[in-house]
């Protein structure tokens, strides 16, 4: 089996495991939150689907990134929220239910938006100087099978076998993290001769992107008078995208390890930049009061 075949099988399989694991933690009620808390969900989705890609285009232009890196930079902003964002929201004392909802909804929405955003990035930064193209229909179908189907299967298992789903989720989360590390290390190894140079080129733009969008998400939520818990959650959701999906699309759909590099760098640095939102949450959001213990039953009069 050739290395190319291994990559073609391993990357989609890795993405499928990650999305299936996310699905195990989702319920249909998470999608209904848009009706229960429309403002919080709307602010979060607008930040993820509109503000984040716009910031990607602006920063790629402002930092004069080389064309392939500029495309990869925009690609990571077009990806949905990463599964680790839910953990960070929980640790930051944020609204974990809102985090799960935004991750789920962005995962579904970006199956449609990614091909168009990436197509625009290719036209903007590479134009006719490249033979790299993106077939919108084919890409939507690929995203359906590596994102939509595993996510739906995970939700199906959660709905019908909730206890087993919770147990499986705990174990598969470790597997998913391990596979993500292998994916990042593999991408670095493939471009090892240029990694230091690319990290130098991409480090500051990625830091500005992640930190900047975290603060935009947080401040826009506060501007709509949302509670700090939800504002911190939205900041984390906007600041931590699915790097594994970005790497997979760059290599498997666009056929370019160079375009994958921004997602690799982002996948490393976002864990540190989102720690800023985590620190804000733990500093300013008080512990939730523990539920009061039930009152002891009164004795019957003798």
C-alpha positions in Angstrom: 0.0 0.0 0.0 1.5 3.4 -1.0 1.9 6.3 1.3 -0.7 8.2 -0.8 -3.2 5.5 -0.3 -2.6 5.4 3.4 -3.2 9.2 3.6 -6.3 8.9 1.5 -7.7 6.3 4.0 -6.3 7.6 7.3 -7.4 11.2 7.1 -11.1 10.6 6.2 -11.1 7.8 8.9 -9.6 10.2 11.5 -12.2 12.9 10.7 -15.0 10.3 10.8 -13.9 9.1 14.3 -13.7 12.7 15.5 -17.2 13.6 14.2 -18.7 10.4 15.4 -17.3 11.1 18.9 -18.8 14.6 18.7 -22.1 13.1 17.7 -22.1 10.8 20.8 -22.2 14.0 22.9 -25.1 15.6 21.0 -28.9 15.3 21.4 -31.7 16.6 19.2 -32.5 19.1 22.0 -29.1 20.8 21.3 -30.4 21.8 17.8 -33.6 23.2 19.4 -31.7 25.7 21.5 -31.9 28.1 18.5 -35.6 28.5 19.5 -34.9 28.7 23.3 -32.0 31.1 23.2 -32.1 32.7 19.7 -29.9 35.7 20.4 -27.0 33.7 21.8 -27.1 31.2 19.0 -27.5 33.9 16.3 -24.5 35.9 17.7 -22.4 32.7 17.9 -23.3 31.6 14.3 -22.8 35.0 12.7 -19.4 35.2 14.3 -18.4 31.7 13.1 -19.9 31.8 9.6 -19.4 35.4 8.7 -17.0 37.3 10.9 -14.4 34.6 11.2 -14.0 34.0 7.4 -14.0 37.8 6.8 -11.2 38.1 9.3 -9.4 35.3 7.5 -9.4 37.1 4.2 -8.5 40.4 5.8 -5.5 39.0 7.8 -4.2 36.9 4.9 -4.1 40.1 2.9 -2.8 42.3 5.7 0.1 39.9 6.4 0.8 39.4 2.7 0.8 35.6 3.1 2.1 33.5 0.2 -1.0 32.4 -2.0 -1.1 28.8 -0.8 -0.8 29.8 2.8 -3.4 32.5 2.3 -5.9 29.9 1.0 -5.1 27.6 3.9 -5.5 30.5 6.3 -9.0 31.2 5.0 -9.8 27.5 5.0 -9.3 27.1 8.7 -11.7 30.1 9.3 -14.3 28.3 7.2 -14.2 25.1 9.3 -16.7 24.5 12.1 -15.9 24.7 15.8 -13.6 22.1 17.2 -14.7 19.4 19.7 -12.2 20.7 22.2 -14.1 24.0 22.4 -16.8 22.2 24.5 -14.2 21.1 27.1 -12.7 24.6 27.2 -16.1 26.2 27.7 -16.8 23.8 30.6 -13.4 24.6 32.2 -14.1 28.3 31.7 -17.4 28.0 33.6 -19.1 29.0 30.4 -22.4 27.7 28.9 -21.5 24.2 27.9 -24.9 23.5 26.4 -24.6 26.6 24.1 -21.1 25.5 23.1 -22.3 22.0 22.1 -25.2 23.6 20.2 -22.9 26.0 18.3 -20.5 23.2 17.5 -23.3 21.1 16.1 -25.0 23.8 14.1 -21.7 25.1 12.6 -20.8 21.5 11.7 -24.0 21.2 9.7 -23.8 24.7 8.2 -20.2 24.5 7.1 -20.9 21.5 4.9 -22.5 24.0 2.6 -20.4 27.1 3.2 -16.8 25.6 3.1 -16.7 24.9 -0.6 -17.9 28.5 -1.5 -15.5 30.2 1.0 -12.5 28.1 -0.1 -13.5 28.6 -3.8 -13.5 32.4 -3.2 -10.1 32.2 -1.5 -8.6 30.2 -4.4 -9.9 32.8 -6.9 -8.7 35.7 -4.7 -5.2 34.6 -3.8 -4.2 32.1 -6.5 -6.4 33.1 -9.5 -5.4 31.4 -12.7 -1.9 30.8 -11.6 -2.7 27.4 -10.2 -4.4 24.2 -11.3 -5.8 23.7 -7.7 -9.6 23.9 -7.9 -12.5 22.9 -5.7 -15.6 21.1 -7.1 -18.4 22.5 -4.9 -20.8 19.5 -5.5 -18.1 16.9 -4.9 -16.8 18.7 -1.8 -20.3 18.9 -0.3 -20.7 15.2 -0.8 -17.3 14.5 0.8 -18.2 16.7 3.7 -21.5 14.9 4.0 -19.8 11.5 4.4 -16.9 12.6 6.6 -18.8 15.1 8.8 -22.6 14.7 8.4 -23.0 10.9 8.4 -20.6 10.2 11.4 -22.2 13.0 13.3 -25.7 11.7 12.7 -24.6 8.1 13.6 -23.2 9.3 16.9 -26.4 11.2 17.7 -28.4 8.0 16.8 -26.4 6.0 19.2 -26.7 8.6 21.9 -30.5 8.7 21.4 -31.0 5.0 21.5 -28.2 3.9 23.8 -27.5 6.9 26.0 -25.6 5.0 28.8 -23.4 3.1 26.3 -22.8 6.4 24.3 -21.5 8.2 27.4 -19.1 5.4 28.1 -17.9 5.1 24.5 -17.6 8.9 24.2 -15.1 9.0 27.1 -12.9 6.4 25.5 -13.2 7.7 21.9 -12.3 11.2 23.0 -8.8 9.9 23.9 -8.7 8.1 20.6 -9.8 11.2 18.7 -7.1 13.3 20.4 -4.5 10.7 19.6 -5.5 10.6 16.0 -5.5 14.4 15.8 -1.9 14.4 17.2 -0.9 11.8 14.6 -2.5 13.9 11.9 -0.6 17.1 12.9 2.7 15.3 13.4 2.3 13.6 10.1 1.6 16.9 8.3 4.6 18.4 10.0 6.8 15.5 9.1 5.8 15.7 5.4 6.8 19.3 5.3 9.6 19.1 7.8 12.2 20.9 5.7 10.0 24.0 5.6 8.2 23.7 9.0 10.4 26.3 10.8 10.1 28.8 8.0 6.3 28.3 7.7 5.8 28.5 11.5 7.7 31.8 11.5 5.5 33.1 8.6 2.2 31.8 10.1 2.8 32.1 13.9 1.9 35.8 14.3 -1.1 35.8 11.8 -2.6 32.7 13.5 -2.1 34.2 17.0 -3.8 37.5 15.8 -6.6 35.5 14.1 -7.4 33.4 17.1 -7.0 36.0 19.8 -8.7 38.7 17.7 -11.7 36.5 17.0 -12.0 35.4 20.6 -12.2 39.0 21.7 -14.6 39.9 18.8 -16.9 37.0 19.8 -16.8 37.9 23.5 -17.4 41.7 22.9 -20.1 41.2 20.4 -21.9 38.9 22.8 -21.7 41.5 25.6 -22.9 44.2 23.2 -26.1 42.1 22.8 -26.3 42.0 26.6 -25.7 38.3 26.9 -24.4 36.9 30.2 -20.7 36.6 30.6 -21.0 32.8 30.7 -22.4 32.9 27.1 -20.0 35.6 26.0 -17.0 33.5 27.0 -18.5 30.5 25.3 -19.0 32.3 22.1 -15.4 33.7 22.3 -14.0 30.1 22.6 -16.2 28.8 19.9 -15.0 31.4 17.4 -11.4 31.0 18.5 -11.1 27.2 18.3 -11.9 25.7 14.9 -11.7 22.1 13.7 -8.0 22.0 12.7 -8.3 18.3 11.8 -11.0 19.0 9.2 -8.9 21.9 7.7 -5.8 19.5 7.4 -8.0 16.8 5.8 -9.6 19.1 3.3 -6.3 20.7 2.3 -4.6 17.4 1.7 -7.4 15.2 0.4 -9.6 17.7 -1.5 -7.0 20.4 -2.6 -4.0 18.0 -2.7 -1.6 20.4 -1.0 0.4 20.0 2.1 1.4 23.7 1.9 -2.3 24.7 2.1 -2.6 22.5 5.2 0.1 24.3 7.1 -2.0 27.1 8.5 -4.4 24.5 10.0 -1.4 22.6 11.5 -0.1 25.8 13.1 -3.6 26.8 14.2 -4.2 23.3 15.7 -1.3 23.9 18.0 -1.6 27.5 18.9 -5.4 27.7 19.4 -5.1 25.6 22.6 -2.9 28.4 24.1 -4.9 31.4 22.8 -8.2 30.0 24.0 -6.6 29.7 27.4 -7.1 33.5 27.6 -10.9 33.1 27.4 -10.6 30.2 29.9 -8.7 32.5 32.3 -11.3 35.3 31.9 -14.1 32.9 32.6 -12.4 31.4 35.7 -11.6 34.9 37.0 -14.9 36.6 36.5 -17.6 33.9 36.4 -18.4 32.6 39.9 -18.8 29.0 40.7 -22.3 27.7 40.3 -24.0 27.1 43.7 -24.3 23.4 44.3 -27.9 22.2 44.4 -29.3 22.3 47.8 -29.6 18.9 49.6 -33.2 17.7 49.9 -34.8 18.5 53.3 -34.9 15.5 55.6 -38.3 13.9 55.7 -40.4 14.8 58.8 -41.2 12.1 61.2 -44.8 11.1 61.4 -46.3 12.0 64.7 -46.8 9.0 66.9 
